[in-house]
Amino acid sequence: MGSQDDNLQMPTHERIGSMATAKASAKRLHAEGSDASELGQRHSVPLDEARSIIEQWPEAPKKTAEKILDHYGPPNESTPTKLFW
């Protein structure tokens, strides 16, 4: 997840395509009985660290990130403005 300004720089069709790819990947992992890839399970950001990162985000992306963290767990990577699963 990134800041609101980052989201505005990506065209809508690219955001929708990225979301569709992520959803298909999640469905595949779920069908395999997993909630994360093997690599993703080995490399993740501690949940409390991810929550600390989003604390300073604007309200809309922060709420979205909180929902994603609750559903998918900790991200694999993070920056001050983005979380990556």
N, C-alpha and C positions, 0 to 999 in steps of 0.2 A: 504494500500500500504506500502511496506517496502523498504528497501535499496536493491540495486542490489545484494549484497552478500547474503542477506536473501533469495532472489528468487533462487539463485543457489543451496541452501541447500535443496529445495523441489524438488523432482523428477518431471519431466515433466508430467507424467500421473496424479500426484496429483494436479498440477497446473491446468491442463485441466479439471479435475473433479471438482475442486473448482469453476472454471469459469462457467462450465455448471450448477452447482447447483445455483450459484448466478444469472445466466441468467434466469433459470426457476422460481426462486423466484420473480425476478423483473417482469417477464411476468404475474405471478399469481397476484401480487399486482396491476399491471396495469389493468388487466382484472376486478379486484374488484373496479377500479376507484381510486386507491391510488398510491402514489409514495413512500410510506414508511409504514412500519408496525406501529401499534399503539404504541408499545414500542419504536420503532425508532423515532417516532414523539415526544415523551416525553423526550427522552434522546439524545441530539446531541451536538456536539462541534460547537461553533460559527464559521461561515464560515471564518471570518478574522483570527481566531486562526489556523484553518486548513491550510489556505494559508501561514501563518507565519511558520508553521512547515515544509512545503515542500520547503520553500525558500532555505534551506541549502542542500537539496538533490541533488544527481548527476542529470545531465540534462535529461536522458532518463526516470527514474522513476518520476521525477518532472513533465515532460510534460504529462505523462500518468495520474498522480494524478490530474493535472489541468483539463484535459478532463473529468475525472470522477466527480470531484467537480462541473464542469459546468453542467454535465448531471444529476447527482443524488442529488446534493446539499451537505450540510454538513454531515460529518460522525457521527456515533453514539459514537465512542470512538477514542482516539488517544494516541500515544506515540511519542517520538521524531523521531522514524523510521518507524512508521506504522499508517495508518488510517483504521478504521473498519466501515463498513456500515451494 
